């Protein structure tokens, strides 16, 4: 944060600016009626709670809270970590202590002060911090306090209305639900040429500006009488935080009078339900008034990320101020510097011809044909483009970021443990982008590109290097060989191939979409692909069409209609099993061949050892039999006799001996073209045996007869 110090003039001035900024943000002057309103609600909850017996937390409830704890997370000011609570819960005496502790907090009229205390750590939002707004405050809350508030929130959730427009922090909701609705809707607009007006709304300091009186009103309004005690205790925690700041030797404390504590167990859930309720009530009013929206609704949320869609300019101009007013009633306002109006370039041109009133939101925000939604680029695909084309740079960037994060781990990893390399590749590199693969249709061309990225990453991880001292044509052949080796390894076990993982994730996610309620926006937009022809005629390649084709093959039925798909997906277990079996069959058809008729540029290299990860040898006739022949750079020509009548066993034994001397992973075995057909069954079995026993990859290269005769002359 040196930039902030430089802008302020000194460290002391920067600390003073930070303190003033966060005091203004967290502790603004609240009107007396606001405090009175909250106190009135607390009194009412206290009275109602007295009419019911307190229901102690059960072992099962605390089990759920314990299961959510993540190891390695920063603890609160006491230093009591998640690991401590996990260890305590594993002991009978520890369970008794924790249950008694949480139930005492629930029953007591006043919480200990430590329940309200939090230490605030300041995290930069950008690489170069210049203003206080470039810093995000994150609360380090005691693990015990998080668990306690989670227990309270879980009991209250059953009575909170689930807003249909909210996809984040609710049961069954996920970031992909919001993203898929947006990407599919934009794709449909590109197919039909019927464009909408979008508003990508950024809410300024959303978690920190939600009014406590509105939080209290929401909890009170949607609280069942028997849970009044839980509502009262949660409200006390929400409305009374004491935040301790420590920045470069400067200390100060702020009492939080508005917002929810970022980093607490209840904050995202409570905020998501309240903002979702506010926005959904407004959407419902528009529906009651008879206003027309597109398939999928007026818009949707992922926690505080709001995306609005209007059918035309007139509706957008009329309704945008109303959503601003609805948010303002609970203390929220849009960040005009980050909020964008997003539409196709043709729609933007039409909007520029309109007479928009001064002061309207649309006159104060940027207009763009490409926006960033949930950190991913969103725009209308052009002719020949797809969602894969738009998100491919994100995929590649995520893969390289994952590779960069593994740098220290990979220093000691080599080609000797290919399965460990594959596990690291899929978990720490593939895992960076697997989550958004359901947005992409796995067409043959796209699958080929993704497998190329996986092969490249695997080559880097296993350090399959090509020396820069080699001649150009040899280096090119070696590069092709290592890429072929990587592809053979990737496709050998279908579960490891990114193509199979991608297809299965698409299948699983689209099954989830089909099982969602009929009112769900992404379900509506997905099924609406059935009515999305191209303007020039014909139906485009869509996620729905892909799923229909795969479902037909998976269930062995004619291509199902869009209306039949939800019935097929209803049984989750059967849907998963059918998809798993089908895509395993597809993967078997895509296994990369271990046989190649692409010889070395010079026949000598079929015998020479060029790099440590590759062992090159030839199976040739020798002394009225066969032998495995190669040239060692120190000892010259070497042979091991092979019994052709038991070729599989003899070859595996010979290669096991080779492994004792050479550290190679890939064994390139060259065979004369005249012998290839006769030996192929045994060589296939030897290929399997060698990989299962040692993890080595046996690749077969077919030598033309002239090259084979020269090899024999050298060995003789």
N, C-alpha and C positions, 0 to 999 in steps of 0.2 A: 504493500500500500504506500510505497514511497512517493507515488504520483500525488496522493492526497496531501502528504506532508509538504511536498514542493509547492502545490497550489495554495496551501494555507500559509506558508511562509516559515513555519516552525512546527516541531512536534507538539508543543503545548497548544498552539492555535488549532492544529488538526484535531487534537483530543477534545478541545472545547467545542469545535464544530460538530464532532460526532455526538458528544453528550447533548448538545442543544437539539440536534436533529432527532435523536431517539427519544428525548423527553417530549418533543412536539408530536412525534409519531405515536408513542405508546401512552402518553399521559396528557392528552389535551384537556382543556377545561370542559367538564361535563355539566350541563344544566342541572339544577337541583331536582327538577321533575324527573330527570333520567335516573338519578339515585333513588328517588322515592318510588319510581315505577318498579325498579329491581327489588327494593325492599318489600314492597307490597306483594310481589310474586313470591318472594322467599317466605314471608309470613303466611301466605295462603298455602304454600306447599308444606310448611311446618305444621299448620293446623290439620291439613288432610292426612299427613303422615302419622299424626297421633291417633288416627282412627283405625290404623292397620298395624298388625304385628310386623316387626322387622324380620325379613327373610334373610337369614345368614347366607353368605356365599358358600357354595358347595365345593367339594373336592373337584368335581367335574368342571365347574366354572373356572377355578384357578388352574386346572390342567390346560384349559384352552389358552389362558393368558400366558402360562409358562411356555407353551408350544410356540408362541409368537416371538419369544425372545431370540435375538440373534447374537451369536458369539462374536467377540471382537469389537463390539460397539463401545463408543465412549460413554463412560458413566457420568453421573452427576457429581456435585461437589464433594460428596462423602467418599467417592471412590468405590462404592459397592457396585460390582459389575453384574452383568447378566449371568456369567459363569457361576458366581456365588449363589444366586437364586436357583439356578438349575441344579447345583450340587445339593443345596438345602432340600429341594423338592424331591430329590432321589432318596432321602432318608425319612423315616417315619416321624421322628422327632422334629425334623425340619418342616415337614408338612403341617404338623400341629402348630408350630410357631407362626408360620406364614398365614395359615387360616385364621388363627386368633388375631393376628395383627390387622389383616384386612377387615375382619368383622368388627373389630374395635373401632376402626376408622369409620365404618358404615354406621355404627350405632351412636358414637359420641356426637354431642351437639356441636362441639368446636373441634376443628382439626388442629393438630400441632402446626406451628408456623412453618416448619420445614416442608410441609405439603405444598405450600405456596411458593417456595423459593426455587429459583432457576438461575443457572449461570449462562450468560449469553456469549456465544462465540461469534465473531464477525467474519463472514465468508465473502470474498470478492465475487461479484457477479460477472465481471469482465477481467480481461488480462491486465489492463492498466486502469487502476482506480484513480479517478480525479475528483469525484464528488461523493458525498455521503450516500447518495441514492444508488451508487454503484456497489453498495455493500448490503449483504443479506444477513440479518440477525437470526441465528439458530439457537434455540434453547437446549442446553444440556440438562435434562430433567432426570431426577433420581429414578432408577429402575423401579423401585417400589411404588413411587407415585404414578409412573406410567401404567403399571399393572393394576393399581387401584382404580384409576380413571377408566381403564379399558373394561374392567369388571362392571363399573357403573354404566358405561356407554352401551355395553352389550345388552344389559337388561332393558334399557330405554329404547333401543333400536326397534324392537318388535312393534312399537306403537307409532313410530315416525313414518309418515307417508313417503313412499319411494317415488321421487320425481322421475317421470318418464324421459326427460331430456338429459338426465345426469348419468354419465358412464363411469365416473371415477369414485372411489372410496365407498362403493355400495356392493352388496353381495351379488356376485355374478357379473359385475361390470369390469371392464378392462380397457386399457388405452387403445387397443386395436378396434374396439367397437366404435369409438369416436373417429379414429383414422379411416377405417374402412368405409364408414358412411360418407365421409368427405370425399375420399378418392373415387369411390364408385359413382357418387352423384356427379362429380366433375367429369368423369369419364363418359357418363351417359349424356351430359350436355354436349360433349365433343362429338358423340355419335349422331345425335339428333339435330344439332345446331340450334337448339332452344336454350339460350343461356340465361342464367339467373344473376342476381346481384348478391354478393357475399360480403359480410362484415366479419373480419377476424379481429375480435375484440380482446384487448388486453386490459385487465382490471388492475388499477394502480394499488400497490401494497395491499392486495386483497385480504390476506390472512390478518393483517395488522390494523385494518380499518373497520372491520365489521363491528357494529355497535353492540355493546353488552346488553342494552335494554332489548334489542331485537333478538339476541340469543336467548335471553331470559323469557321473552314472549313466546318464542318458538318451542322451547323446552316445556314451558307451562301449558301451552295450548295442546300439545300432542303427547301429554303425559297421562298414562293410566293412573287412576287414584292409588292403586296398590303399590305403584312405584314412585310415589311422591318423595319418599326418603332418598332414593337414588337420585332423583332429579334435583333435590335440594342440595345434596352433597356435591354433585357435579357442578352445579351452578356456583357454589361457593369457591370451588377451585378455579372455574373459568373467570370469575369476576375479581379475584384477589391475588393475582400473581405479583411477586416481588422479584424483579429482574436485576441481577448483579452483573455489571460490565467490568471488564479488565482489559485495557488496551495499552500495551507498551508502557506499563508502569502507572497508568492513570486508572483510578477506580471510581465508580459511581453506581448508585442504585436507583431504579425507576419502578414505581408502582404502575402496573399496566391497567389502564382504564378503558381500553377498547381493543378489539381484535382477539384472536385465539393464539395461544403459544405455538409457534412453529417448532416442531420437534416433539410435541406431546402426543400421547397415544390417541387422544380424542380429537385433535385439532382438524385433521383432514376430513374425518368422518362428519363431524359437526358442521364444519364449513360447507362441505359438499351438499349435505342435506338442506341446509338453510338457503344457499344460493340457488340450488336446484329447485327448491320449493318456490322461491321468489320468481324465478324465470318461468317455471311451469305454470304458475298462476296467471302470469301475463300472457303466455301462449294460449292458455285456455280461454281467456277473455277474447282474444282475437278470433278464435274459432267460434265462440258464441255469437260474435258480431257478424259472422258469415264471411269473413275475409278468407281468401283462397291461398293455400300454400302448396308447395311442391310435395311429391311423394317423399316421405321421410320426416316431414314436419317443418317447423319454422327454424329449427336449429338445435344444437345440442352442446353439452358441456363435458369436459373432462376435468373434474374438480373446479378450478377457476378459469380454465381456458374455454372461452365462449365463442362459438362460430354460428353466425346467423345467415339464413338464406331466404331471399325474397324473390318472388316470381317476376317482378318487374320494378322499374324505377319508382313508379307512383307509390306502390306498397312500401318500398324501402324508405322513401322520404317520409312517409306518414308514420311508420311504426318504430323507426330507430329512436326518435326522441322518447317514445313511451318506454322502451326498454331501459334507456338511461334514467328515466324518472323512477322506475321500479327498483333499480339498483341503488339509486340515491336514497331511497326510503330506508335502507338498512345500512347506510353509511358508505356505500361503494361507488366508485366513479371510474370512468374509463381513462386509461393512460393514452392521451391523444398522440404522443410521439411514437407509440408502438402499435396502436390500433390502425388497421388498414382496410380500405375498401378493395375487394378483390373481385375481378370479373374477367371474362374474355375480352380481348382487345376491341372486338366489334361492339360489345356492350359498353365498354368504357367510352368509346367514341360517341355513342348515342347519348351517354350521360353528360358529356361535356357540352352538348347542345341545349341542355335543360337550364331553366332559370331557377337555381337553388337559392332559397332565402339565406341572407347573411346570418351568420351565427349557427347555422345548421351543422350537425356533426360532419356531414360530408364535405363541408368547406374547410374543415380544420384537420382532416386526416389525409394520409397519402392514398393515392389510387394506384393500383398495380395489377398487372396481369399474372404475376407470380408472387405467392406469399409463403411464409414459413408457418406451418401448422404442427404443433407438438414436435418442434425441432426438425421437421422434415419438409422439403420443398413441395408445394402444392400448386399445380397449374394445369391448364387444359392441354392434353396431349395433342400434338399436331399430327398431320397425316403421316402414317407409318410409325408413329411413336406409340408407346404403351406405358403403363405405370412402371414397368420394369426399367424402361429407358430413363424415367424421371428419377427413380430411386437407386439406380445402379451405382452412381457415384457415392451415395450414402453407404451402400453395401461394401464397396471397395475401401472407403475410408474407415469404416468400422472394423473391417478385417485387418487393415494395417495398424490401427490403434491397438487392437488386441495383440498383434504380433509385437508391437513396441512394448506393451506392458509385460511381455514374457521374456524380455531381453536377458535379464539376470538369470532366469531359470534355464534358458536355452544354452547358456555358455558351456555347460558340461554335457549337453545332450548331443548324441551322434546317431548314426544310422543303425547302430547295433540293437536298438529297441524300438522297432517301428510301431508297435501297438501303443506304447507309452506316448510316442509322438502323435499318433492319431487321436488319443484321448485328450491330450493337451490342445491339439488343433481344434477339436470340436467343442470343447468346454470353454476355452478362453478366447478363441478367435471366432469360431462359428457362432458361439453364444452371444456375440456382440450384435449379430444381425438376424439370427434365427427368429427372434420375436416378431419382426415385421414381415417375414416371408409370406404369410397368408394374403398380403395385399398384392402379391405378384403371381401371375399365372405361369406355372412351370411348363412353358412350351419347349419344344426340342431345342430351339436355338438358345433360349435363355438358360436351359439346363446345361448346355455345352459350355456357355460362358462361366457359369458358376463353378462347374467342375474344373475349369481351367484355373480359376482363382484358388480353389482348394489344392490343386496339384502344385501350384506355385508356392503356396504357404507351406505345404508339406516338404517340398524340396529345401526351403529355407530352414525349417525347423530341424531337419535331419542332416543339414550341412552337406548335401550332395553337391559338392563344389566342382567347378570346371577350371582347371589351371589356366591362367592367362598366357602361359608359355607354349601351349599347344598350337599346332597349325590350325588355321581357320576351319578347314573342312572337317578335321577331327573333332574340334570343339563343337561344331554344329551337330555332328552325329552324337557326340556324348550328351549334348543338351537334349536331343530328341530321345535318347535312351533313358535319361533320368526322368523325363516327363512321362514316358511310357511306363516306367517302373512305378511312378507315383499313381498313375491312373489304374494300373493293375492292382495295386494295394488298396486304393480307395474303393474300387468296385468289387473287390474280392469278398468283402463283408458288407452287404447292402445297408445295414444299420449305420455304418460309418460314413456312407456317401452323402454329401450335402444334397444331392438330387433327391434321395429317398427321404431324408429328414425334411426337406422342403415340401415334397408332395404330401407327406403324412401330416405336417403341420397345417397345410392348406385344407386337407380333408377334415382334420379334427376341428379346426376353427370354423369352417363352413357348416359343419354339423352343429356346432354351438350356435351359430347364427340361426339355423333352421329351427332349433329348439327354443329360441327366445320367444317372448310373447308377440302376438301379431301386431301389437302397437309399437314394437321396437323399431327405431329408425333404420338401423342397418339391415334388419330382416326385410323391411318394406323395400328399401332401395335395391337390395340384392335380388329379390324376386321380380322387381320391376325391369330387370334386364330382359325378361321375356318379351317385353313390349318396347324394346329399344332397337328398331331397325336403323340402318344407315339411311341418310336422305336419298342416296342414289339407288337404294334397294339392297336387299340381302341383310343378313344378320352378322354382326361382328363377332370376333373371338372375345368372349366375356367370361368372368368367373363362373357365372351360372352355366354357360355352355360347357365349360371344362368340367364342372361338377356333374352335369348330366351324363357326359361321356364316361367319366370315371365310375359313376354309380352303376351304369349299365354293365360295365365290365366286372365291377366288384361283386355285384349281386346276381350276375348272369341273367339279366332281363333286358327287354328292349329299352331304348333310351327313355327314362322316366320324364313325365311332365313336371313343370315347376310345382304344381300342386301336390304331386306324389312325393317329392323329395322330403318335406317335413315328416311324413309318415315313416319313411325309411330311416331318418335320423333320430326318430323318437326313442328307440332303444339304443342308448349310448354304447353299451357293451358290444352289441351286435354290429353297430356302425363301425366301431374301432377295429373289431376283428376282421370285418370284410375289407376295410381299407388296408390293414396290415398285410393280409394275404395277397391282395391285388397288387400293391406296390412292391412287395417282395418278388412277385412274378415279373413285374416290369423291370426291376433291378437285375434279375437274372438274365434278362434279354439284353441288358446293357453292359454286361461284364466285358471289360477290356481284354482283348486277346493277348496271351503271353507269347504268341508266335509272330514273328516278323520276317519278311523276305527282304528287308532293307539291310544290305551288307555294309560293312565298314568301307570307307573310301579306298582303303588299301587292305588286301587280304591279311597282311602281317598282324594287323591290330586284333584279329580274331584270336590270336595267341598271346599278345602282349598285355602286360598289366599296366594300365595307363593311370588309374586313380585308385586310392585305397578302398573306396566303397564299391568298386566293381572288380569281379574276377572273370576274366575271359578265357574260355577253353573251347576245345573242339573235340567232338566224338568222331574218331576216324579208325580205319582199319589198321591193324598192326600185328605182325607175326601170326597170321592166320586167325586173327580174332579182332577184337576192338579194344581201344584204349581211350582214356581221357587225357588229352594232350594240351600243354600250355608252355609258355616260355617264362621262366623266372629271371628277373633282371640280374640276379647274382649267380644262379646255378645253371642257367641256360635252359634247354629243352627238358621238360619233365613229362612223365607219363604215369598213369595208373591203369592197370588192366581192368577191362570191363567184360563181364560174362553176358553175351547177348541173349542166351537162353533164359536168364533171370535179370534182365536189364534194369528193371525198376529197383530191385534190392541192391544190385551191384553198383548202380549209379549213385544211389543214396549213401551207400557205405563209402564210396570214393569221395563224394562231396563232403561227407562228415570229416574225412581225413584232411581235405583241403581247408576246412574251417579252422583246423588246429593251427595252420600256418598263416592263413590270410584272414584279415579282419573284414572282408567284404560282406556287404548285404545283398547286392544283386549279383547273381551268377549268370553270365551270358554264355549259353551253350550253343555253339554253332554245329549244325548237322548238314551233311551233304543232301542236296535235293533228292537224290535217288533213294536215300535211306529214310527220309522224313516220314513218308506214309507208313512204312513198316514199323518204325519205332514210336510213332505218335501216341498210341494208347499207353505204352509204358512211360513215356516222357510226361504225359498228362498226370499220371498217378504219382510220378516222382516229383512233379511240380507241387502237388498237393501235400505229399508227405514232408517235403523239405520245409514248406512254410509252417505246417502244423508242429513239426518237431523243433525247428530252430528259428523260425521267423524269417528265413532267407527266401528271397524271390528268385525262382529259376525262370529265366527268359530264354526262349528258343529262337535262334537266328538261322535261316536257311541259306546255306552257301551254294553258289553256283558251282558247276563241276570243275571248271578251270581253276577257281580259287581253292577248291578242295584238293586237287592234285598237287598244287604248290605246297599246301600245308603238309600233305603226306611226305613230300620230298624233304621238308625241313625235319620232320619227326624221324624219318628213316635215317 
